[in-house]
Amino acid sequence: MKLMTSLNSWTLFAKGGHGFGMKKTTDRVAAWPQLCAEWLGELGLVNE
């Protein structure tokens, strides 16, 4: 029997909204696009 695994990540930000992380800001949510790219790279879905 083949073992199925799931790779996931959870990041919670106190502030944000529609399109958050896409505009230059000093809010912590500005890190979201980079965190997403790193996660997708770990899954082998994109080249970092």
N, C-alpha and C positions, 0 to 999 in steps of 0.2 A: 504494500500500500504506500502510495506517495504522500508524504506530509505536505500539506498546503500551508504556506506562511503568508502573512500580510505585513507589509512595511507601512507604518503610518507615523505621523507626527502631529503633535497638538501644540499650538501656540495661542495664547489668549492675551489680547490687548485690552486695556481698560477703555481706550478711546478708539474710535474709528467709524466708518460708515461706508456708504457706496463709493467705490473707487479709492478706498483708503490705501495709503502707501504709494500712490502713484504720483502725488504732488510732493515737491521738495518741502520738507518740514523738519522741525526739531523733535516732533513727537516720536515716541518709540516705535509706532506703527510704520514709520518710514523704512524700517528694516525688513518689512514683510516681503517685498519682491526678491531680495537677496536670499532670505531664508527659504522661500519657495524654490528658487533656482538650485540651491544647494540640495534640497530634499529630492527634487526631480533628478539631479545628477547622481545622488546616491542610489536611486532606483534604476539608473541607466537609461533614463528617458531623454535626457538632454546632455550635451557637453557643457561643462561649467566654463 
